Structure formats: structure tokens, C-alpha cells
Amino acid sequence: MTQQHAVDESGAALLPRGAQRAGRITFFLGLGVAVASMALLLFADLPSLTSGVLVIALSVVLILLGIPVGVAMLGASLLGLWEIGGIRVVIGTMEAAAYSATDSWSFSVIPMFILMGMLLWKSGLTASAFEAARQWVGWMPGGLAVATNFAGAGLAAGSGSTIGITYALGRVSVPEMIRSGYRPSLAVGTVAAAGTLGQIIPPSLLLVIYAGAASVPVGPQLLAGIVPGIVLALAFAVMIVARASLNPKLAPRADMTGVTWGTRMRSLVGIVPIVLVVLVVIGGLFAGLFTATESAVFGMLVALIFGVAHKLRLTRSWRQVGTMLREAVLGVLTGTASIFLLLLGVEVLTRAIALSQVANVLATSVSDLGLGRVAFLLVLIVVYIILGMFMDTLAMMLLTIPVLLAPLAAVGVDPLWFGVFLVIMAEVGLLTPPLGILSFIVHRITQDPAVNLGSTVSLVEVFKGVAWFAAVAVAVVVLLILVPELATWLPSVSVAT
């Protein structure tokens, strides 16, 4: 996956030698656990429940060892099916799963959403979002950070690319904030947190993947993320303003000389393409004009038209336009293939867990503990924070969805609501150490002298900055638990099907 590739480039090279040595020790320990688990599944006569637990454990270990998520889940699940039912079950499962995991027409939104985001990013249309936000909210306490936050929300609603949003905003907004005297921790923390909005506000690939894994309709699931995404962006902004008001040295007022109502209105012209993409995708879904697939196609066409026009206006070269299109298509091909492999892996894992009765035992255990909906979800917040420290976002999601669906149903959790809960917690995992991918990416960006303007931005500063935003995100999740209608209201009033 592209996110894992990003952490390899942005994070691994920055780890100190002590951490690298500890990583090697952990690798060999994990390798030993993986070999022992595989030997048990291949040669021991185990109860079905034990086999299911070993499948989950082996999947986690293989992922932590660096095996691609889809391959890890698929390999561990096939070994579990071999132990539970023999070669006939393995063959039968693969014959059925290879088709059933990907035969849903709703999955056609995946390449369209990826292409939409790639076109907006590669064409340079995303750069105008920060300038427009700066013109309108830069006067506030912490105004440049607030502008970065809202620019991230706007880009999320247009592209849905977490990594793309982080790169686009980091190179534009971090120099502006440092030049204005902002503390580096606030500057980099804001950029990293703005990137997380990319998978909460639709179009969101994580919500689409969740919908497929949990067997819920894609359209309503995308709509369920809109209000929580807006609430999260507003919560980030309130926190920034409050901190800047209490400590003006944290974020001095930006110089707004030259900013007039005329320049503000002109800045809106640059975000017209993004606004149109949002209106087509989200507005079409809400009004019932398009299905999820149709909205993705029309949104992609809008992004294509404006992307080509913008790139041609900037470069005056059709060759550059062709390069942009080639890079976008290559991104779509690799991204879509990776996601479909993940879907196959989670389909086989779901069957292995179902045959082993792990999910049913967990559901019964939750019922026996007497945990209500709120208590169970509060426990899950802690579980996901811990998992997010050590696991890839998609791995954490896809491994836990098959296991938790039955226990969640037992305590009355709406699967549409849980999709939003899970994606927010997964995005928190992108911030928190030691595997906070966005934190490493932002740190790498700030090592460029053109970005840091001579300031030293350490990895500790980055983690200090993102800690505030991670805490706010968790607070929003708690609010969602207490007021679930924030996620379920919009799908319920929409005429989309």
C-alpha cells in the first residue's frame, strides 16, 4: 500500500540506532512466533477455536514482520482453514472467495476515488486551498494553523488522499507558519492532523473498504462520515484558537497586510474545481441523483477536466499533461490492485473466523461480562489506540472487522456508525508513535531548508504537536459514542439508496 511505502521512505531512515537494534531483535522474535504458529496449524490437531485464535495471531505477526497486509491475512487464513477442514475447505474457499470478495459493483468507486484524488494532486489544484483559507481565517488567533486545518478539510472533501493532503499542505503552510513565528510543534502537528481528515470526510477509501468488509451499502456509509468529519475539523480549529489565545507566543498573529475583501473573493476562484467535485460527489449522493458509483465517476470527470486545464495553463505543455495522466493512472492501477488483494484477504479471514467460532465466542463473552454499548466502545478506544501504535491502518481495520461484528451486534451498535468510529481511530493511529506514518512524513518534509527556513524540527517536536490533535480526535470519538446520531442522522434523511 502507498501508506506503508510512505513510512518506509519517511520513517525508517530517521530511526536512531538503538531503535533499529531493538527492531532487529523484535523481528527475529516475531519470526520465531510466526514459524511456531505455522507449524501448529500445519501439523498439530487443534480445536477449531484455538485454530481461529492462532490465525489472528499469525496475521498480526506477519504484518508486523513487514509482509503485505493482504498476503499476511490470506496466508494465515488458508493455514487455519487447512487445520479446521482440510484441503477441500481451502480449495472451496479460494474458488468462491476469489470472485465473491470483489464482485460487488459498488467497489467500482475505488479506482474512481483514487483517480479523482491523483488528478487534483498531480495537477496542482490542491495548492489553492491553503491560500483561500488563509485569506478568510488568517486574522484569528492561530489563524494560519486554522487555515491549514480547514484547507485539509476542503481537500479531504475533494480528494480523500491522506498522504496527498499532508504533502500538499506541508510544503505550503509550514514555511508560512514558521515565518510568522509559530512554534514548530504547532505547525507540524496541524499539518499532520489536517491529513487525517482525508479518510473521514468523503470521498473516503477507508469508508468504502469498511463498507465492503462489513457488508453495508457504500452510499450511506460515505454520508455517515460527513457530519463527524466536519465536527472533527471544527474541534481541531477550536483547540488551535484556544491554545493561541491562552499563549500568544505559540502562534503570533499573521501579517494580513494586503488582504482585502477583493483578494478574498478572488481566492475563491482557485477552489472552484474542488468545490464542484464536492458538490458532485456528496451533493449527488445526498440528493439521490447518483448512486455511489455514479457520483465517483462524475466527480472523477470534473477532476479530469479541471486538472488537465489547470496543468496546461501552468506548463503550456501537452507533454506535461500526459506525464500527469500517466502518473495518475499508474497510481490507480497499483492502489486498486492492493486494495482488492486486501478485500480477498479479509474475505478468507472472515470465513476462517466464522468456521472457528471465534466471533461467536467473543459475542457470548461480551454478553456474559454485562458490558453495555458505551462501556464496550470505551474499551475499544483503548484497544485501537494500542493497536494503532504498532499496526498499519488497513491491517488494524481489516483484522478487527470480522472479529468484532458479532460482539458489536450483541450490544446494539449500528454498523454504519461503527465504520465512522473505526476510521477515526485508524486515523489517530497515523499520528501516534512509534508507527505514526503522518508524523514521519511531516518530519521528513520539514528537513527541507525551503520548508523549515533554518529552524530545527525534531521528531520529538512533531510528536508533541500531534499529541494535542490525537487527544481532540479521541474526545470527538467519545462524543460520537454519546451522540451516535452525529453519524447516523444524515444517511437516515438522505434519499440516496
Salt bridges, closest charged atoms under 4 A:
GLU9 OE2 - HIS5 NE2 3.02
GLU131 OE2 - ARG134 NH2 3.08
GLU176 OE2 - ARG179 NH1 3.72
GLU327 OE1 - LYS122 NZ 3.73
GLU347 OE2 - ARG351 NE 3.29
ASP448 OD2 - ARG171 NH1 3.25
GLU461 OE2 - LYS464 NZ 3.58
